[in-house]
Amino acid sequence: MTDMLRPPIVDSSPLKRLFQGMFGTPLNAAISLVILGFLIWLVPGFLRWAIIDAVWTSNDPELCRAPDAGACWAVIKARGRLIFFGVYPIEEQWRAILASIVMILTVILSCVPWFWTARRIITTWLVGFTTYVLLMRGGFAGLDYVGTSSWGGLALTLFIFAAVTIAGMPLAILLVLARRSELPVVRSLAAFAIDLTRSFPLLTILFAAAVILPLALPEWLSGDKLFRVIAAFAFFFGCYQSEILRGGYQSIDKGQSEAAAALGLSYWQREFLVLLPQVFSRALPPTINQFVITFKETSIVSIIGFFDIIASTNAAIGRGDWVPYFVEAYIFAGMIFFVFVFALSKYGGYLERRPSVVGQQR
């Protein structure tokens, strides 16, 4: 009798679940067999081209033209500097390398729960971003000045991503507070600005900031083209992020705000001490997803004349003897995006599976 009351033992091993998912039904089995057959046909040829017969290191593109040659990864060694740093002066390249490492470390530290307080996360990003700008720009302590027009490649992509994140997050907080305001005018203006911005493609907004805005402003007010684009990008990010935060607000019981008000807390104390920490905790996974989208969207700036990693890849194989090997160059650039995006995506998935970690830093 006791054995009959015991729940059945379910084999939850990953291999068992995989097998059941692939061959659990006749339709799944047929689709799985077709896909496996395609992979068996494709993978050996791809491995021969990408690894076995590939040309890895050579300054002579003629070796890549041999009849039995596979992928010409030598183009990365020969033109990799352009992909990573654009036209940044080669004698100052160490500064771009160090600045990129600082920015990557800043992002990594931001993923550590110990830094999930307002003071620590703000300090981390301000220090990292300021260090990046000082290293890239120079003009002090014996470092040569390098204008933003010479910034490029992966280093510029990281800069745009960091600047948009730093400027866009405070904007998102202001916009969501304005949209939840009890003042009808403020609430309506915030809703109009958010909905209007979200109705336009990002490319349209960036193009307007880069090309059209200087025509409407005096020269002394137009500023640097890169910073105009970053400001427009940050506002676009802030509008989308404010909607994510608004969803976090909607998940919080209204009684918490009323209880805080009953305790005598002011509006700003209720928001920053009681509500916003919970909002960020609950909205953290979709916020990570928004970071992923923002990092991918940095490639759009190549269309309006910036030398980001995509434009740098175009320049790296746009002229000379390495032109035929554009596939390898674009695969390499794609792998760079994949590493960053995959890492952020897996981290967002980790947060969704471990909600207790999200709530530890309230």
C-alpha positions as CSV (number, residue, x, y, z in Angstrom):
1,M,0.0,0.0,0.0
2,T,2.8,2.3,0.8
3,D,4.5,1.7,-2.5
4,M,1.2,2.6,-4.3
5,L,1.2,6.0,-2.7
6,R,4.7,6.9,-3.7
7,P,5.0,9.2,-6.7
8,P,6.4,7.6,-9.9
9,I,10.1,8.1,-10.5
10,V,10.7,10.4,-13.4
11,D,14.0,10.3,-15.2
12,S,14.8,14.0,-15.5
13,S,18.3,13.6,-16.9
14,P,19.2,16.1,-19.6
15,L,19.9,13.3,-22.2
16,K,16.5,11.7,-21.4
17,R,14.7,15.1,-21.8
18,L,16.6,15.8,-25.1
19,F,15.7,12.4,-26.5
20,Q,12.0,12.8,-25.6
21,G,11.9,16.2,-27.1
22,M,13.5,15.0,-30.4
23,F,11.7,11.7,-30.8
24,G,8.8,11.8,-28.4
25,T,6.2,12.0,-31.3
26,P,6.4,10.8,-34.9
27,L,6.4,14.5,-36.2
28,N,9.3,15.4,-33.8
29,A,11.2,12.3,-34.9
30,A,10.8,13.1,-38.6
31,I,11.9,16.7,-38.1
32,S,14.8,15.6,-36.0
33,L,16.0,13.1,-38.6
34,V,15.8,15.7,-41.4
35,I,17.9,18.2,-39.3
36,L,20.4,15.5,-38.3
37,G,20.8,14.4,-41.9
38,F,21.4,18.0,-42.9
39,L,24.0,18.5,-40.2
40,I,25.8,15.3,-41.2
41,W,26.0,16.6,-44.7
42,L,27.0,20.2,-43.8
43,V,29.3,19.9,-40.7
44,P,32.2,17.9,-42.3
45,G,32.6,20.3,-45.2
46,F,32.4,23.3,-43.0
47,L,35.0,21.9,-40.6
48,R,37.4,21.3,-43.6
49,W,36.8,24.8,-44.8
50,A,36.9,26.6,-41.4
51,I,39.6,24.6,-39.6
52,I,41.4,21.8,-41.4
53,D,42.3,23.5,-44.7
54,A,42.2,27.0,-43.3
55,V,45.1,29.5,-43.7
56,W,45.6,30.9,-40.2
57,T,48.7,33.1,-40.3
58,S,50.2,34.7,-43.3
59,N,50.9,38.2,-44.5
60,D,50.7,37.0,-48.1
61,P,47.1,36.6,-49.4
62,E,48.4,34.5,-52.3
63,L,48.5,31.5,-49.9
64,C,44.7,31.8,-49.5
65,R,44.2,31.5,-53.3
66,A,45.7,28.0,-53.4
67,P,43.2,25.4,-54.9
68,D,43.1,23.4,-51.7
69,A,42.9,26.4,-49.3
70,G,40.0,26.8,-47.0
71,A,39.0,29.8,-45.0
72,C,41.5,32.7,-45.0
73,W,41.7,33.6,-41.3
74,A,45.0,35.3,-42.0
75,V,42.9,38.3,-43.0
76,I,42.1,38.8,-39.3
77,K,45.8,38.9,-38.4
78,A,46.6,41.3,-41.3
79,R,43.6,43.6,-40.8
80,G,42.5,43.0,-37.3
81,R,43.8,46.3,-36.0
82,L,41.2,48.1,-38.2
83,I,38.4,45.8,-36.9
84,F,39.3,46.4,-33.3
85,F,40.4,50.1,-33.3
86,G,39.5,51.6,-36.6
87,V,41.8,54.5,-37.6
88,Y,43.0,55.1,-34.0
89,P,46.7,56.1,-34.2
90,I,48.8,52.9,-34.2
91,E,51.4,54.3,-31.8
92,E,48.7,55.1,-29.3
93,Q,46.9,51.8,-29.7
94,W,47.8,50.6,-26.2
95,R,45.4,53.3,-24.9
96,A,42.5,51.9,-26.9
97,I,43.3,48.4,-25.7
98,L,43.4,49.5,-22.0
99,A,40.3,51.6,-22.4
100,S,38.4,48.7,-23.9
101,I,39.5,46.4,-21.1
102,V,38.4,49.0,-18.5
103,M,34.9,49.1,-20.1
104,I,34.6,45.3,-20.3
105,L,35.5,45.0,-16.6
106,T,33.0,47.7,-15.8
107,V,30.2,45.6,-17.4
108,I,31.4,42.5,-15.6
109,L,31.5,44.1,-12.2
110,S,28.0,45.4,-12.8
111,C,26.8,41.8,-13.0
112,V,28.1,41.0,-9.5
113,P,25.3,41.2,-6.9
114,W,27.6,43.1,-4.4
115,F,27.5,46.1,-6.8
116,W,23.7,46.2,-6.9
117,T,23.2,49.3,-4.9
118,A,22.7,52.8,-6.3
119,R,25.9,54.2,-4.9
120,R,28.1,51.3,-6.0
121,I,26.7,50.8,-9.5
122,I,26.8,54.6,-10.2
123,T,30.3,54.9,-8.9
124,T,31.5,51.9,-10.9
125,W,30.0,53.2,-14.2
126,L,31.2,56.7,-13.7
127,V,34.8,55.6,-12.9
128,G,34.9,53.2,-15.8
129,F,33.4,55.6,-18.3
130,T,35.5,58.5,-17.3
131,T,38.7,56.3,-17.4
132,Y,37.7,55.2,-20.9
133,V,37.2,58.7,-22.2
134,L,40.4,60.1,-20.7
135,L,42.4,57.2,-22.1
136,M,40.9,57.5,-25.6
137,R,40.9,61.3,-25.8
138,G,44.2,62.0,-24.1
139,G,45.4,65.6,-24.1
140,F,46.8,65.4,-20.5
141,A,49.8,63.9,-18.7
142,G,51.8,63.6,-21.9
143,L,49.1,61.7,-23.8
144,D,48.5,63.0,-27.3
145,Y,45.0,64.3,-28.1
146,V,42.9,62.0,-30.3
147,G,39.6,63.3,-31.5
148,T,36.4,61.3,-31.6
149,S,36.7,61.2,-35.4
150,S,39.6,58.8,-35.0
151,W,37.8,56.5,-32.6
152,G,36.6,53.3,-34.3
153,G,36.1,49.6,-34.3
154,L,35.2,47.6,-31.2
155,A,36.5,50.4,-29.0
156,L,33.9,52.8,-30.4
157,T,31.2,50.2,-30.1
158,L,31.9,49.7,-26.4
159,F,32.0,53.5,-25.9
160,I,28.6,54.0,-27.5
161,F,27.1,51.1,-25.6
162,A,28.4,52.4,-22.3
163,A,27.5,56.1,-22.9
164,V,23.9,55.1,-24.0
165,T,23.5,53.0,-20.9
166,I,24.9,55.6,-18.5
167,A,22.8,58.4,-19.9
168,G,19.7,56.4,-20.7
169,M,19.1,54.8,-17.3
170,P,18.6,58.0,-15.4
171,L,16.4,59.3,-18.2
172,A,14.3,56.1,-17.9
173,I,13.8,56.7,-14.2
174,L,12.8,60.3,-14.8
175,L,10.4,59.3,-17.6
176,V,8.7,56.6,-15.6
177,L,8.3,58.9,-12.6
178,A,6.9,61.6,-14.9
179,R,4.5,59.1,-16.5
180,R,3.3,58.0,-13.0
181,S,3.0,61.6,-11.8
182,E,-0.2,62.9,-10.3
183,L,0.1,66.1,-12.3
184,P,-1.9,65.6,-15.6
185,V,0.3,67.8,-17.7
186,V,3.5,66.1,-16.6
187,R,2.0,62.7,-17.1
188,S,0.6,63.5,-20.5
189,L,3.8,65.1,-21.8
190,A,5.8,62.1,-20.6
191,A,3.4,59.6,-22.2
192,F,3.5,61.6,-25.5
193,A,7.3,61.8,-25.6
194,I,7.7,58.1,-24.8
195,D,5.0,56.9,-27.3
196,L,6.2,59.3,-30.0
197,T,9.9,58.2,-29.7
198,R,8.9,54.5,-29.7
199,S,6.9,55.0,-32.9
200,F,10.0,55.9,-34.9
201,P,12.8,53.6,-36.0
202,L,16.1,54.1,-34.2
203,L,17.9,54.9,-37.5
204,T,15.5,57.8,-38.1
205,I,16.2,59.3,-34.7
206,L,20.0,58.9,-35.1
207,F,20.0,60.3,-38.6
208,A,18.0,63.4,-37.4
209,A,20.5,63.9,-34.6
210,A,23.5,63.6,-36.8
211,V,22.4,65.4,-39.9
212,I,19.2,67.4,-39.4
213,L,19.7,68.8,-35.9
214,P,22.8,70.9,-36.8
215,L,20.7,72.6,-39.5
216,A,18.3,73.9,-36.9
217,L,20.8,74.9,-34.2
218,P,23.5,77.5,-34.1
219,E,27.0,76.2,-34.7
220,W,28.1,76.8,-31.1
221,L,25.2,74.7,-29.8
222,S,25.3,71.8,-32.2
223,G,28.3,70.1,-30.5
224,D,30.2,67.0,-31.5
225,K,28.4,64.7,-33.9
226,L,29.2,61.6,-31.9
227,F,27.7,63.1,-28.7
228,R,24.6,64.2,-30.5
229,V,24.0,60.7,-31.7
230,I,24.7,59.3,-28.3
231,A,22.2,61.7,-26.7
232,A,19.5,60.7,-29.2
233,F,20.3,57.0,-28.7
234,A,20.2,57.4,-24.9
235,F,16.8,59.0,-25.1
236,F,15.5,56.2,-27.3
237,F,16.9,53.7,-24.8
238,G,15.4,55.6,-21.9
239,C,11.9,55.5,-23.5
240,Y,12.0,51.7,-23.9
241,Q,13.6,51.2,-20.5
242,S,11.0,53.4,-18.8
243,E,8.3,51.0,-20.1
244,I,10.1,48.1,-18.6
245,L,10.3,49.9,-15.2
246,R,6.7,50.8,-15.5
247,G,5.9,47.1,-15.7
248,G,7.9,46.7,-12.5
249,Y,5.9,49.3,-10.8
250,Q,2.6,47.6,-11.8
251,S,3.8,44.4,-10.2
252,I,4.1,46.1,-6.8
253,D,1.2,46.3,-4.5
254,K,-0.2,49.8,-4.1
255,G,-0.3,49.3,-0.4
256,Q,3.4,49.6,0.0
257,S,3.4,53.2,-1.2
258,E,0.5,54.0,1.1
259,A,2.3,52.4,4.0
260,A,5.4,54.3,3.3
261,A,3.4,57.6,3.2
262,A,1.7,56.7,6.5
263,L,5.2,56.3,8.0
264,G,5.9,59.9,7.1
265,L,8.2,59.3,4.2
266,S,8.4,62.0,1.5
267,Y,7.7,61.3,-2.2
268,W,11.3,61.0,-3.1
269,Q,12.0,58.8,-0.1
270,R,9.2,56.5,-1.0
271,E,10.4,56.2,-4.6
272,F,14.1,55.7,-3.9
273,L,14.0,53.8,-0.7
274,V,10.9,51.6,-1.0
275,L,9.6,51.3,-4.6
276,L,12.5,51.7,-7.0
277,P,14.7,49.0,-5.4
278,Q,11.9,46.6,-5.9
279,V,11.2,47.8,-9.4
280,F,14.7,47.2,-10.5
281,S,14.8,43.8,-8.8
282,R,11.7,42.7,-10.6
283,A,12.6,44.3,-13.9
284,L,16.3,43.2,-13.9
285,P,15.9,40.3,-16.4
286,P,14.1,42.3,-19.1
287,T,16.6,45.1,-18.4
288,I,19.4,42.7,-19.3
289,N,17.5,41.9,-22.4
290,Q,17.3,45.6,-23.3
291,F,21.1,45.9,-22.8
292,V,21.5,43.0,-25.3
293,I,19.3,44.8,-27.8
294,T,21.1,48.1,-27.3
295,F,24.5,46.4,-27.9
296,K,23.3,45.0,-31.2
297,E,21.8,48.2,-32.3
298,T,25.1,50.1,-31.9
299,S,25.9,48.7,-35.4
300,I,23.3,51.1,-36.8
301,V,25.7,54.0,-36.3
302,S,27.8,52.7,-39.2
303,I,25.0,53.9,-41.6
304,I,25.4,57.5,-40.5
305,G,29.1,57.7,-40.9
306,F,30.7,56.3,-37.7
307,F,33.6,53.9,-37.8
308,D,32.2,51.2,-35.5
309,I,33.1,47.6,-35.7
310,I,30.9,47.0,-38.8
311,A,32.3,50.0,-40.7
312,S,35.8,49.0,-39.6
313,T,35.3,45.5,-40.9
314,N,34.1,47.0,-44.2
315,A,37.3,49.2,-44.4
316,A,39.5,46.2,-43.4
317,I,38.5,44.2,-46.5
318,G,37.3,47.1,-48.7
319,R,40.5,47.5,-50.7
320,G,43.6,45.6,-51.6
321,D,44.4,41.9,-51.9
322,W,42.1,40.9,-49.0
323,V,38.9,41.9,-50.7
324,P,37.9,38.3,-51.6
325,Y,37.9,37.2,-48.0
326,F,35.1,39.4,-46.7
327,V,33.2,36.3,-45.5
328,E,35.9,35.5,-42.9
329,A,36.1,39.1,-41.8
330,Y,32.3,39.3,-41.2
331,I,32.2,35.9,-39.5
332,F,34.9,37.3,-37.1
333,A,32.9,40.5,-36.5
334,G,29.8,38.4,-35.9
335,M,31.6,36.2,-33.4
336,I,32.6,39.3,-31.4
337,F,28.9,40.3,-31.2
338,F,28.0,36.7,-30.4
339,V,30.4,36.6,-27.4
340,F,29.0,39.8,-25.8
341,V,25.4,39.1,-26.6
342,F,25.5,35.4,-25.6
343,A,27.1,36.3,-22.3
344,L,24.5,38.9,-21.5
345,S,21.7,36.6,-22.6
346,K,22.9,33.7,-20.4
347,Y,23.2,36.1,-17.5
348,G,19.7,37.3,-18.0
349,G,18.5,33.7,-18.1
350,Y,20.4,33.1,-14.9
351,L,18.6,36.0,-13.2
352,E,15.2,34.6,-14.3
353,R,16.0,31.2,-12.8
354,R,17.4,32.7,-9.6
355,P,15.0,35.3,-8.4
356,S,16.4,35.1,-4.9
357,V,19.7,36.5,-6.2
358,V,17.8,39.5,-7.7
359,G,16.2,40.3,-4.4
360,Q,19.2,40.0,-2.2
361,Q,20.4,43.6,-2.8
362,R,17.2,45.5,-2.0
